[in-house]
Amino acid sequence: MKQFRVDNLTSTYGEKVLFDHISFLITEGDHIGLIGVNGSGKTSLLNAIAGVTKADSGDILTQNDYRIGYLKQLPDLDPDAVVMDAILSGDQPVFKVIRDYTFALQRFSEQPNDDSIANQFEKAQAAMEQEDAWTTEAKIKTILTQLHMPDLQHRISELSGGQKKRVGLAQILIQEPDLLILDEPTNHLDFDSIAWLEKYLANYKGAVLTVTHDRYFLDAVTTRIFELSFGKLYVYKGNYQDYVVGKAERVEQEKVADHKKQQLYKKELQWMRKSARARTTKQKGRENAFAQLENEMGPVAVDEDVQVNLGQQRLGKKVVVIEDAKLQFNDKIILDGFDLRVSAGDRIGITGANGAGKSTFLNAIAGKQPLTSGLIQLGETVKMAYYTQMTEAIPDDKRVIAYLSDVAESVIDKEGNRVSVSELLEQFLFPSFMHGTLIRKLSGGEKRRLYLLKLLLQQPNVLLLDEPTNDLDIGTLTVLEDFLSHFAGAVITVSHDRYFLDKVADKLFIFKGAGKIERFDGLFSQYLTTETQSEPSVKIPKKINHETPTTPVKKKLTYNEKKEWATIEDDIEQLESQMSQVSDDMTHNGTDYVKLGELQKQKELLEQQLDEKMGRWEYLSEIVES
C-alpha cells in the first residue's frame, strides 16, 4: 500500500507562520478535505506537497514511483494547444506511451521498409498494449463529456476561465495518480458535473486531498478532515459534519485546559508578588517555572467567527422592478420578456448553466449593462452594494486600514454604537499587526474578505453577490450566511454552491440559456430533488412554477417495472461482460485502425447503455426498498 508521509514541515510568509512542524500520513484510499481560513496557508501546503515550492524545513517521504496530480485554481495550460493535446501534455507514463506511439506510427508510415523504424514501431505498439492505452482516449472523452467539454479541437486560448479549469481537471483525472490534489475543483462546474465528480472521487482508489468551500462536496467525498489553524494541523475522522462536531469538542476541551492554566497562573502570580524575604534561593526553580507558565499564557488559539453587526439604511417598499426586460449580449439572448418585482427581505438565488448570462443579469440590475428593451427601476431608498466575481483594483502599495478608511473612519452598528475601522478589521479576522500591512502581502482570499468588508462598511440595504463562495473560506461564509439571514434588506445572489443557496435563498431563478428562466419557490436542494425525480429521458421545457411544487412519492412498482426489475441485474452483468470482450478485442487488434475505430464506437455505446441501466436499477431499487 502506497503512503505519503510529511514530518515536521514548517513554512513562513513574512511575519506569519503558515505551518509549524506539522506531520501527517496519507495512505492509499484516504479522501481528505483541507480546511482553514483565508491566509492560513492551505495553498502553500498544497504547493509544498506537490513539489511546486519548498517548505522552510521538514521532510516529505514516499516511494520513488509515487505519482501526484495537482489541479491548481488556475491550471497551467499551453494557450496554443488544442484541448486533446493539452490533456496529453502531462508527464504520466500512459501519455508518454501515446505520444511515442503516435510519433513511431508517423515515421513507420513514411518509411515502412526501414528495419530500425519498424522495430521502434513494434516496441511502441507493445507499450500501448501493456499500458492499456487504447482505452485512454475513450476515458478522456467520457470525462470531458461529463464535465461539459466535448469538443477536443478547441484551442485553450479560445476557452473561458471555467472551461480551462475543466480541461485541467480532466487532465489530472485521466492520469489517475496515487495522490490527487484538487484546489477548489467545483468552481465553474454545473451541478450535474459536480454530482458526477462526487461519485467519481468517492470511488477513487488512490488518495485525494482537496481544498473546497463546497460543504456538501466535502460531505460526499471526504473520510478525513485536516484543519490548518494558527500554524497547527488538526486531524478529524469523517466528513464535514463530523468535523463540525469534532472541532466544537476540541475547542471546548482546550478552553477547559486553558481555564485550569489561568487558575494556576493566578496562584503563582500571588506568590511571586510576596515580599522578597518570602523567596529564597531554594525557590529559584519555582520562579523559573512561573516564567515558563507566563510565556505560555494567552487565549486559546482558535479561528474565531467573523462577527458582522453593521447597521443599514431604511429600505422602502419599492426595491427593484423589472418589466418586460429583453437583453442580448454578444449574440446570446439573456432575458426575453422577463418580469420581476423585488421587495425588502427577499432572498433570491440565481443559478443555472454556465454562460447563460447570470452575471450579465446582475450587471443589468446594477446599471452596468443596459437592457436591449424593457425597464429596470430602483426604489428611491435603495443603497446597493455589488460583490462582483473580480475584486476591484486595489493599489498593492496601499495599507489595509487605509483601504477601508477611504470609505469611512467608523460606522454605526445595529445597537447604535459607533464601531471603528480597526474594530471591524479585528472582527473580520485581521489582527492588529496586519492593519498596517501592505495589501500586496495578503493572500487572494484575504483580499476578497477585505473587499467584502469594504462593501458592508457602506451599510447597503440591497446586496448583489456574484459567486461569493468562490474565494471565501468556510468560516467567513458561515457568518456571512448568518448575517444575510438577519439582513433586513434584499439579497440577490448568483451561486453554484448548493449549501450556500440552501442557507440564503428561498426564491430561485434557474437560467437555462437562450432567455429561458425557470422559477422555483423553495430551497435549492428541494429543486434538485424535484428535478431528479421528474426528469424524463427526453427533456421537455418546464413551465414556470409560482408555488413550491409537490412531488408525489411513488410507493409501488408498475407491472412493467416488476418485469424490468426481475431481469435488470442480469442485463447489467451481460453489458459488463460485453464491454470486457470489446476491451480484449481492442487489445488484439492494435494494428487494425479501422477495426479499432469500430470497437471504440461499440464500447462507447455499451458504456452509455450500462449507465442507463445503472440509473434504472437505482431508481427501481429505491421503490422496492421503500
C-alpha positions as CSV (number, residue, x, y, z in Angstrom):
1,M,0.0,0.0,0.0
2,K,1.5,3.3,-1.1
3,Q,1.9,6.1,1.5
4,F,2.8,9.8,1.6
5,R,4.5,11.0,4.7
6,V,5.2,14.5,6.0
7,D,7.5,15.1,9.0
8,N,7.9,18.4,10.8
9,L,7.0,20.6,7.8
10,T,7.5,24.3,8.6
11,S,6.8,27.3,6.3
12,T,6.6,31.1,7.0
13,Y,5.4,34.0,4.9
14,G,6.9,37.3,6.1
15,E,5.9,37.6,9.8
16,K,3.2,34.9,9.5
17,V,3.9,31.2,10.4
18,L,1.8,29.2,7.9
19,F,2.5,25.8,9.3
20,D,4.8,24.9,12.2
21,H,6.4,21.4,12.4
22,I,3.3,19.7,11.2
23,S,3.3,15.9,10.5
24,F,0.8,13.6,8.9
25,L,0.4,10.4,6.8
26,I,-1.7,10.0,3.7
27,T,-2.5,6.4,2.8
28,E,-3.9,4.9,-0.4
29,G,-7.7,5.3,-0.3
30,D,-7.7,8.4,2.0
31,H,-10.0,11.1,0.9
32,I,-9.0,14.3,2.8
33,G,-10.6,17.7,2.9
34,L,-8.2,20.6,3.9
35,I,-9.9,23.4,5.8
36,G,-8.6,26.7,7.1
37,V,-9.4,30.5,7.0
38,N,-8.1,32.5,4.1
39,G,-4.4,33.2,4.5
40,S,-3.9,30.2,6.8
41,G,-1.5,28.6,4.3
42,K,-3.7,25.9,2.5
43,T,-2.4,26.6,-1.0
44,S,1.1,26.9,0.3
45,L,0.8,23.5,1.9
46,L,-0.6,22.0,-1.3
47,N,2.3,23.6,-3.3
48,A,4.8,22.0,-0.8
49,I,3.2,18.6,-1.0
50,A,3.1,18.7,-4.8
51,G,6.7,19.9,-5.0
52,V,5.9,23.2,-6.6
53,T,7.6,25.1,-3.8
54,K,9.8,24.0,-1.0
55,A,9.0,24.4,2.7
56,D,11.5,26.1,5.0
57,S,12.2,22.9,6.8
58,G,10.9,19.4,7.3
59,D,10.8,16.2,5.3
60,I,8.4,14.6,2.7
61,L,8.9,10.9,2.3
62,T,7.3,8.5,-0.2
63,Q,8.1,5.8,-2.7
64,N,10.1,6.7,-5.8
65,D,7.3,5.8,-8.2
66,Y,4.7,7.8,-6.2
67,R,2.7,9.9,-8.6
68,I,0.9,13.2,-7.7
69,G,-1.6,15.0,-9.8
70,Y,-2.3,18.7,-8.9
71,L,-5.2,20.8,-10.0
72,K,-4.4,24.4,-9.2
73,Q,-7.1,27.1,-9.1
74,L,-5.6,28.4,-12.3
75,P,-4.3,25.4,-14.3
76,D,-1.1,25.7,-16.3
77,L,-2.1,25.0,-19.9
78,D,-0.5,25.8,-23.2
79,P,-2.7,28.5,-24.8
80,D,-1.7,27.4,-28.3
81,A,-2.6,23.7,-27.8
82,V,-6.0,22.2,-28.6
83,V,-7.9,20.5,-25.7
84,M,-6.8,17.0,-26.6
85,D,-3.1,17.9,-26.9
86,A,-3.3,19.9,-23.6
87,I,-4.7,16.8,-21.8
88,L,-1.9,14.6,-23.2
89,S,0.8,17.0,-22.3
90,G,1.3,15.6,-18.9
91,D,4.3,13.5,-17.9
92,Q,2.4,10.4,-16.8
93,P,3.6,7.2,-18.4
94,V,0.4,6.5,-20.4
95,F,0.6,9.9,-22.0
96,K,4.2,9.4,-23.0
97,V,3.3,5.9,-24.4
98,I,0.6,7.5,-26.6
99,R,2.9,10.3,-27.7
100,D,5.7,7.8,-28.6
101,Y,3.3,5.6,-30.4
102,T,1.9,8.5,-32.5
103,F,5.4,9.6,-33.4
104,A,6.5,6.0,-34.2
105,L,3.4,5.4,-36.3
106,Q,4.0,8.6,-38.3
107,R,7.7,7.6,-39.1
108,F,6.7,4.0,-39.9
109,S,4.0,5.2,-42.3
110,E,6.6,7.4,-44.1
111,Q,9.4,4.7,-44.1
112,P,7.9,1.2,-43.8
113,N,11.0,-0.5,-45.2
114,D,13.4,0.9,-42.6
115,D,14.1,-2.0,-40.1
116,S,15.1,0.3,-37.3
117,I,12.0,2.4,-37.6
118,A,9.8,-0.8,-37.9
119,N,11.4,-2.1,-34.7
120,Q,10.7,1.2,-32.8
121,F,7.1,1.0,-34.0
122,E,6.7,-2.6,-32.7
123,K,8.1,-1.6,-29.3
124,A,5.7,1.4,-29.2
125,Q,2.8,-0.8,-30.1
126,A,3.7,-3.3,-27.4
127,A,3.9,-0.5,-24.8
128,M,0.4,0.6,-25.9
129,E,-0.9,-2.8,-25.2
130,Q,1.0,-3.1,-21.9
131,E,-0.4,0.2,-20.6
132,D,-3.9,-0.4,-22.0
133,A,-3.5,2.9,-23.7
134,W,-6.1,2.1,-26.4
135,T,-8.9,2.9,-24.0
136,T,-7.3,6.2,-22.8
137,E,-9.0,8.2,-25.5
138,A,-12.4,6.8,-24.6
139,K,-11.8,7.7,-20.9
140,I,-10.8,11.2,-21.9
141,K,-14.0,11.6,-24.0
142,T,-16.1,10.3,-21.2
143,I,-14.6,12.6,-18.6
144,L,-14.8,15.6,-20.9
145,T,-18.4,14.9,-21.7
146,Q,-19.3,14.7,-18.0
147,L,-17.5,18.0,-17.5
148,H,-19.4,19.5,-20.5
149,M,-16.3,19.9,-22.6
150,P,-16.9,17.6,-25.5
151,D,-15.1,19.5,-28.3
152,L,-11.5,18.3,-28.3
153,Q,-10.4,20.6,-31.1
154,H,-10.9,23.9,-29.4
155,R,-7.7,25.8,-28.7
156,I,-7.0,26.6,-25.0
157,S,-6.7,30.3,-25.8
158,E,-10.4,30.3,-27.0
159,L,-11.7,28.9,-23.8
160,S,-13.2,30.7,-20.8
161,G,-11.6,30.5,-17.4
162,G,-14.2,28.0,-16.3
163,Q,-13.6,25.8,-19.4
164,K,-9.8,25.9,-18.8
165,K,-10.5,24.7,-15.2
166,R,-12.5,21.8,-16.5
167,V,-9.7,20.8,-19.0
168,G,-7.2,20.9,-16.2
169,L,-9.5,18.8,-14.1
170,A,-9.9,16.3,-16.9
171,Q,-6.1,16.2,-17.4
172,I,-5.3,15.0,-13.9
173,L,-8.4,12.7,-13.6
174,I,-7.3,10.8,-16.6
175,Q,-3.8,10.4,-15.1
176,E,-5.2,8.5,-12.1
177,P,-2.2,9.5,-9.9
178,D,-1.5,7.9,-6.4
179,L,-2.4,11.3,-4.8
180,L,-5.0,13.6,-6.4
181,I,-4.6,17.2,-5.1
182,L,-7.6,19.4,-6.0
183,D,-7.7,23.2,-5.2
184,E,-11.4,24.3,-5.4
185,P,-12.4,21.7,-8.0
186,T,-16.1,22.6,-8.0
187,N,-15.5,26.2,-9.1
188,H,-17.1,26.8,-12.6
189,L,-18.8,23.3,-12.6
190,D,-22.5,22.8,-13.3
191,F,-24.5,20.9,-10.7
192,D,-24.7,17.7,-12.8
193,S,-20.9,17.8,-13.3
194,I,-20.4,18.3,-9.5
195,A,-22.7,15.3,-8.8
196,W,-20.7,13.2,-11.3
197,L,-17.4,14.3,-9.8
198,E,-18.6,13.4,-6.3
199,K,-19.4,9.8,-7.4
200,Y,-16.1,9.6,-9.3
201,L,-14.0,10.7,-6.3
202,A,-16.0,8.6,-3.8
203,N,-14.9,5.5,-5.8
204,Y,-11.4,6.7,-6.5
205,K,-8.9,4.0,-5.4
206,G,-6.0,6.4,-4.8
207,A,-5.7,9.2,-2.2
208,V,-7.5,12.5,-2.6
209,L,-6.6,15.8,-0.9
210,T,-9.0,18.7,-1.7
211,V,-9.5,22.3,-0.7
212,T,-13.0,23.4,-1.3
213,H,-15.7,25.8,0.1
214,D,-18.4,23.4,-1.0
215,R,-19.6,21.8,2.2
216,Y,-22.0,19.3,0.5
217,F,-19.0,18.2,-1.6
218,L,-16.9,17.7,1.5
219,D,-19.7,15.6,3.0
220,A,-19.9,13.4,-0.1
221,V,-16.2,12.9,-0.8
222,T,-14.1,13.0,2.3
223,T,-13.3,10.5,5.0
224,R,-10.9,12.7,7.0
225,I,-10.6,16.5,7.5
226,F,-7.3,18.3,8.0
227,E,-7.8,21.7,9.6
228,L,-4.9,24.2,9.3
229,S,-5.2,26.8,12.1
230,F,-2.6,29.1,13.6
231,G,0.3,27.0,12.1
232,K,-1.0,23.8,13.6
233,L,-2.7,20.9,11.8
234,Y,-5.7,19.2,13.4
235,V,-7.0,15.9,12.1
236,Y,-10.6,14.7,12.3
237,K,-12.1,11.4,11.2
238,G,-15.2,11.5,9.0
239,N,-16.6,14.1,6.6
240,Y,-17.5,17.8,7.1
241,Q,-20.4,17.1,9.5
242,D,-18.1,15.0,11.7
243,Y,-15.5,17.8,11.6
244,V,-18.0,20.4,12.9
245,V,-18.8,18.2,15.9
246,G,-15.1,17.3,16.4
247,K,-13.9,20.9,16.3
248,A,-16.6,22.0,18.8
249,E,-15.4,19.3,21.2
250,R,-11.7,20.2,20.7
251,V,-12.2,23.9,21.3
252,E,-14.3,23.2,24.4
253,Q,-11.6,20.9,25.8
254,E,-8.9,23.5,25.1
255,K,-10.9,26.2,26.9
256,V,-11.2,23.9,29.9
257,A,-7.5,23.3,29.9
258,D,-6.8,27.0,29.4
259,H,-9.1,27.8,32.4
260,K,-7.1,25.5,34.6
261,K,-3.9,27.1,33.5
262,Q,-5.4,30.5,34.2
263,Q,-6.1,29.5,37.8
264,L,-2.6,28.1,38.3
265,Y,-1.2,31.4,36.8
266,K,-3.2,33.5,39.3
267,K,-1.9,31.4,42.3
268,E,1.6,31.7,41.1
269,L,1.2,35.4,40.5
270,Q,0.1,35.9,44.1
271,W,3.2,34.0,45.3
272,M,5.6,36.0,43.1
273,R,4.2,39.3,44.4
274,K,5.0,38.3,48.0
275,S,7.9,40.2,49.6
276,A,11.4,39.3,48.5
277,R,12.1,38.0,52.0
278,A,9.5,35.2,51.4
279,R,11.6,34.0,48.5
280,T,14.9,32.3,49.0
281,T,17.4,30.8,46.6
282,K,15.7,27.5,47.2
283,Q,12.6,28.9,45.3
284,K,14.6,29.7,42.1
285,G,13.1,26.7,40.4
286,R,9.6,27.8,41.1
287,E,10.4,31.3,39.7
288,N,11.7,29.7,36.5
289,A,8.5,27.6,36.3
290,F,6.4,30.7,36.7
291,A,8.3,32.4,33.9
292,Q,7.7,29.5,31.6
293,L,4.0,29.4,32.6
294,E,3.7,33.2,31.9
295,N,5.1,32.7,28.4
296,E,2.6,30.0,27.7
297,M,-0.4,32.1,28.8
298,G,-2.8,33.6,26.4
299,P,-6.2,32.9,24.8
300,V,-6.9,29.5,23.1
301,A,-5.8,29.9,19.5
302,V,-9.0,29.1,17.6
303,D,-10.3,30.6,14.3
304,E,-13.0,33.0,15.7
305,D,-16.2,33.6,13.9
306,V,-16.4,36.7,11.7
307,Q,-18.8,39.0,13.5
308,V,-20.9,41.2,11.3
309,N,-23.0,43.6,13.3
310,L,-23.4,46.6,11.0
311,G,-26.5,48.8,10.7
312,Q,-28.1,49.7,7.4
313,Q,-30.2,52.4,5.9
314,R,-34.0,52.1,5.8
315,L,-35.4,50.5,2.7
316,G,-38.8,51.4,1.2
317,K,-41.4,49.2,-0.3
318,K,-40.2,49.7,-3.8
319,V,-36.8,48.0,-4.3
320,V,-36.2,46.7,-7.8
321,V,-38.9,46.4,-10.5
322,I,-38.1,44.7,-13.8
323,E,-40.7,44.8,-16.6
324,D,-40.7,43.0,-20.0
325,A,-36.9,43.0,-19.9
326,K,-35.1,41.8,-23.0
327,L,-31.3,41.6,-23.0
328,Q,-29.0,40.3,-25.7
329,F,-25.2,40.2,-25.1
330,N,-22.7,39.0,-27.7
331,D,-25.4,37.4,-29.8
332,K,-26.7,35.5,-26.8
333,I,-30.2,36.0,-25.5
334,I,-30.1,36.5,-21.7
335,L,-33.6,37.9,-21.0
336,D,-36.7,37.6,-23.1
337,G,-39.7,39.3,-21.7
338,F,-38.6,38.9,-18.1
339,D,-40.6,40.4,-15.2
340,L,-39.6,40.6,-11.5
341,R,-40.6,42.7,-8.5
342,V,-38.1,42.6,-5.6
343,S,-39.3,43.6,-2.1
344,A,-37.5,44.3,1.1
345,G,-36.5,41.0,2.8
346,D,-36.4,39.0,-0.5
347,R,-33.8,36.3,-0.7
348,I,-33.3,35.5,-4.4
349,G,-30.9,32.9,-5.7
350,I,-29.7,32.9,-9.4
351,T,-28.2,29.7,-10.7
352,G,-28.1,27.5,-13.8
353,A,-25.9,26.7,-16.8
354,N,-22.5,28.3,-17.3
355,G,-22.7,31.0,-19.9
356,A,-26.4,31.5,-19.6
357,G,-26.0,35.2,-18.5
358,K,-26.3,35.1,-14.8
359,S,-23.6,37.7,-14.1
360,T,-24.8,39.8,-17.0
361,F,-28.2,39.9,-15.3
362,L,-26.7,41.2,-12.1
363,N,-24.8,43.8,-14.2
364,A,-28.1,44.9,-15.6
365,I,-29.6,45.4,-12.2
366,A,-26.5,47.3,-11.0
367,G,-26.8,49.6,-14.1
368,K,-23.5,48.3,-15.6
369,Q,-25.3,46.6,-18.6
370,P,-28.1,48.4,-20.5
371,L,-31.2,46.3,-21.5
372,T,-31.9,45.8,-25.1
373,S,-35.5,46.8,-24.3
374,G,-37.8,46.9,-21.2
375,L,-37.4,48.5,-17.9
376,I,-35.4,48.2,-14.6
377,Q,-36.3,50.7,-11.9
378,L,-34.7,51.0,-8.4
379,G,-36.5,52.5,-5.4
380,E,-35.5,55.9,-4.1
381,T,-34.2,54.5,-0.8
382,V,-32.1,51.8,-2.4
383,K,-28.4,51.8,-1.4
384,M,-26.8,49.0,-3.4
385,A,-23.5,47.1,-2.9
386,Y,-22.3,44.7,-5.6
387,Y,-19.9,42.0,-4.7
388,T,-18.5,41.0,-8.2
389,Q,-16.5,37.9,-9.2
390,M,-13.5,40.1,-9.8
391,T,-12.2,42.1,-6.9
392,E,-11.9,45.8,-7.8
393,A,-8.4,47.0,-8.5
394,I,-6.7,47.7,-5.1
395,P,-3.3,49.5,-5.1
396,D,-0.8,47.0,-3.9
397,D,1.2,49.7,-2.0
398,K,-1.9,50.7,0.0
399,R,-2.2,49.6,3.6
400,V,-5.2,47.5,4.8
401,I,-6.6,50.1,7.2
402,A,-6.2,53.0,4.6
403,Y,-8.2,51.0,2.0
404,L,-11.2,51.0,4.4
405,S,-10.6,54.5,5.8
406,D,-11.3,55.8,2.3
407,V,-14.9,54.7,2.8
408,A,-15.4,55.7,6.5
409,E,-13.4,56.0,9.7
410,S,-16.2,54.3,11.6
411,V,-19.8,53.0,11.3
412,I,-22.9,52.6,13.5
413,D,-23.8,49.0,14.4
414,K,-27.3,47.6,14.9
415,E,-27.3,48.7,18.6
416,G,-26.4,52.3,17.7
417,N,-22.8,52.0,18.9
418,R,-20.0,53.6,16.9
419,V,-17.5,51.0,15.6
420,S,-14.1,52.0,14.4
421,V,-12.5,50.6,11.2
422,S,-9.8,48.9,13.4
423,E,-12.5,47.1,15.4
424,L,-14.2,45.9,12.2
425,L,-10.9,44.6,10.9
426,E,-10.4,42.7,14.2
427,Q,-13.9,41.2,13.8
428,F,-13.1,40.2,10.2
429,L,-10.0,38.2,11.4
430,F,-7.5,40.9,10.6
431,P,-5.4,41.1,13.8
432,S,-4.0,44.4,14.8
433,F,-0.5,43.7,13.5
434,M,-2.0,43.3,10.0
435,H,-3.8,46.7,9.9
436,G,-0.7,48.4,8.6
437,T,0.2,45.6,6.2
438,L,0.6,46.4,2.5
439,I,-2.2,44.8,0.5
440,R,0.2,43.0,-1.8
441,K,1.2,40.8,1.1
442,L,-2.3,39.5,1.6
443,S,-3.5,36.2,0.1
444,G,-6.1,36.1,-2.6
445,G,-8.8,35.0,-0.1
446,E,-7.8,37.7,2.4
447,K,-8.1,40.3,-0.3
448,R,-11.6,39.0,-1.1
449,R,-12.5,39.2,2.6
450,L,-11.2,42.8,2.8
451,Y,-13.2,43.7,-0.4
452,L,-16.4,42.2,1.2
453,L,-15.8,44.3,4.4
454,K,-15.4,47.4,2.4
455,L,-18.8,46.8,0.7
456,L,-20.6,46.1,4.0
457,L,-18.9,49.2,5.5
458,Q,-21.0,51.3,3.1
459,Q,-24.1,49.9,5.0
460,P,-26.1,49.0,2.0
461,N,-29.8,47.8,2.1
462,V,-29.6,45.8,-1.2
463,L,-26.8,43.3,-1.8
464,L,-25.9,41.8,-5.2
465,L,-23.5,38.9,-4.7
466,D,-21.8,37.2,-7.7
467,E,-20.3,33.8,-6.8
468,P,-19.3,34.9,-3.3
469,T,-18.3,31.4,-2.2
470,N,-15.5,31.1,-4.8
471,D,-12.7,32.7,-2.8
472,L,-14.1,33.0,0.8
473,D,-13.2,30.4,3.5
474,I,-15.9,28.3,5.1
475,G,-15.7,30.3,8.4
476,T,-16.3,33.6,6.6
477,L,-19.1,32.0,4.6
478,T,-20.8,30.6,7.7
479,V,-21.0,34.0,9.3
480,L,-21.9,35.8,6.0
481,E,-24.9,33.3,5.8
482,D,-25.9,34.2,9.3
483,F,-25.6,37.9,8.5
484,L,-27.8,37.5,5.5
485,S,-30.4,35.6,7.4
486,H,-30.8,38.7,9.7
487,F,-30.3,41.3,6.9
488,A,-33.5,43.5,6.7
489,G,-32.8,44.4,3.1
490,A,-32.9,42.5,-0.2
491,V,-30.3,40.0,-1.4
492,I,-29.9,38.7,-4.9
493,T,-27.0,36.2,-5.3
494,V,-25.6,34.2,-8.2
495,S,-24.0,31.0,-7.0
496,H,-23.3,27.4,-7.9
497,D,-22.8,26.5,-4.2
498,R,-25.7,24.2,-3.2
499,Y,-25.1,24.7,0.6
500,F,-24.9,28.5,0.3
501,L,-28.0,28.7,-1.8
502,D,-29.9,26.5,0.7
503,K,-28.8,28.8,3.5
504,V,-29.5,32.2,1.9
505,A,-32.2,31.9,-0.8
506,D,-35.8,30.8,-0.8
507,K,-36.7,32.0,-4.3
508,L,-34.7,30.6,-7.2
509,F,-34.4,31.6,-10.8
510,I,-32.7,28.9,-12.9
511,F,-31.1,30.2,-16.1
512,K,-31.4,27.6,-18.8
513,G,-29.9,29.6,-21.6
514,A,-31.4,31.4,-24.7
515,G,-33.5,33.5,-22.4
516,K,-35.3,30.6,-20.7
517,I,-35.6,31.1,-17.0
518,E,-37.4,28.8,-14.6
519,R,-38.7,30.0,-11.2
520,F,-38.8,27.8,-8.1
521,D,-40.1,28.8,-4.7
522,G,-38.2,26.8,-2.0
523,L,-34.7,25.6,-1.2
524,F,-32.3,24.6,-3.9
525,S,-31.9,21.1,-2.6
526,Q,-35.6,20.7,-2.9
527,Y,-35.4,21.9,-6.5
528,L,-32.6,19.4,-7.3
529,T,-34.7,16.6,-5.8
530,T,-37.7,17.6,-7.8
531,E,-35.6,17.7,-11.0
532,T,-34.1,14.3,-10.4
533,Q,-37.5,12.6,-9.6
534,S,-39.4,14.2,-12.6
535,E,-36.7,14.3,-15.2
536,P,-37.8,12.3,-18.3
537,S,-35.5,10.5,-20.7
538,V,-36.1,13.3,-23.2
539,K,-36.1,16.7,-21.5
540,I,-39.2,18.8,-22.0
541,P,-39.1,22.6,-21.2
542,K,-40.9,23.1,-17.9
543,K,-43.4,25.9,-17.2
544,I,-42.6,28.5,-14.6
545,N,-43.8,27.5,-11.2
546,H,-45.1,30.2,-8.9
547,E,-45.7,27.9,-5.9
548,T,-43.5,25.3,-4.3
549,P,-44.2,22.1,-6.3
550,T,-45.1,18.9,-4.5
551,T,-43.8,15.7,-6.0
552,P,-45.9,12.6,-5.2
553,V,-43.8,9.8,-3.6
554,K,-44.1,6.6,-5.6
555,K,-44.9,3.5,-3.4
556,K,-45.1,0.5,-5.8
557,L,-43.7,-0.8,-9.0
558,T,-45.9,-1.0,-12.0
559,Y,-46.4,-4.3,-13.8
560,N,-43.8,-3.5,-16.5
561,E,-41.4,-2.2,-13.8
562,K,-41.7,-5.5,-11.9
563,K,-40.7,-7.4,-15.1
564,E,-37.8,-5.0,-15.6
565,W,-36.7,-5.4,-12.0
566,A,-36.7,-9.2,-12.4
567,T,-34.1,-9.1,-15.2
568,I,-32.2,-5.9,-14.7
569,E,-29.2,-7.3,-12.8
570,D,-28.7,-10.0,-15.5
571,D,-28.8,-7.2,-18.1
572,I,-26.2,-5.3,-16.3
573,E,-23.9,-8.3,-15.9
574,Q,-24.3,-9.1,-19.6
575,L,-23.4,-5.5,-20.6
576,E,-20.3,-5.6,-18.4
577,S,-19.3,-8.9,-20.0
578,Q,-19.7,-7.4,-23.5
579,M,-17.6,-4.4,-22.5
580,S,-14.9,-6.8,-21.2
581,Q,-14.9,-8.7,-24.5
582,V,-14.7,-5.5,-26.5
583,S,-11.7,-4.4,-24.5
584,D,-10.0,-7.7,-25.2
585,D,-10.8,-7.4,-28.9
586,M,-9.2,-3.9,-28.9
587,T,-6.0,-5.3,-27.4
588,H,-5.7,-8.0,-30.1
589,N,-6.4,-5.6,-32.9
590,G,-3.8,-3.0,-32.1
591,T,-2.6,-2.5,-35.7
592,D,-6.0,-2.6,-37.4
593,Y,-7.1,1.0,-37.1
594,V,-10.4,0.6,-38.9
595,K,-11.3,-2.2,-36.6
596,L,-10.2,-0.2,-33.6
597,G,-12.5,2.6,-34.6
598,E,-15.4,0.3,-34.8
599,L,-14.7,-1.3,-31.5
600,Q,-14.3,2.1,-29.9
601,K,-17.7,3.1,-31.0
602,Q,-19.1,-0.2,-29.8
603,K,-17.6,0.3,-26.4
604,E,-18.9,3.9,-26.1
605,L,-22.4,2.6,-26.9
606,L,-22.1,-0.2,-24.3
607,E,-20.9,2.3,-21.7
608,Q,-23.9,4.5,-22.4
609,Q,-26.3,1.6,-22.2
610,L,-24.7,0.5,-18.9
611,D,-25.1,4.0,-17.4
612,E,-28.8,4.0,-18.3
613,K,-29.3,0.5,-16.8
614,M,-27.5,1.5,-13.6
615,G,-29.7,4.6,-13.4
616,R,-32.8,2.5,-13.8
617,W,-31.5,0.0,-11.2
618,E,-31.0,2.8,-8.6
619,Y,-34.5,4.2,-9.4
620,L,-36.3,0.8,-9.1
621,S,-34.3,-0.3,-6.0
622,E,-35.4,2.8,-4.1
623,I,-39.1,1.9,-4.8
624,V,-38.5,-1.7,-3.9
625,E,-36.8,-0.8,-0.6
626,S,-39.3,1.9,0.4
